[in-house]
Amino acid sequence: IIKMRKIKKYFWEVDIKRLNFEKYKEYIIERILEYGDEEAIKWLFKKYDKKIIKKIAFSSRSLMKKSKNFWKKILNENI
């Protein structure tokens, strides 16, 4: 529950207790990469494998170009 508080503010439109973290991982990863603070990003990388985060980040149509470029640099990928 403490960990849920770190990310709850990014999912204002859903009941976080009912959110299926596996089924909706793309939505969750995109939202945290786009809006998350340092705590939320740390949570994200503990929750999901880096390969999955990279795959979703680089194929996302929801992330802004600025965010996508930032994550490509952070995740050591060519732009």
Secondary structure as UniProt FT lines:
FT   HELIX           2..8
FT   TURN            9..10
FT   TURN            12..13
FT   HELIX           16..18
FT   TURN            21..24
FT   HELIX           25..35
FT   HELIX           38..47
FT   HELIX           50..59
FT   HELIX           65..74
FT   TURN            75..76
//
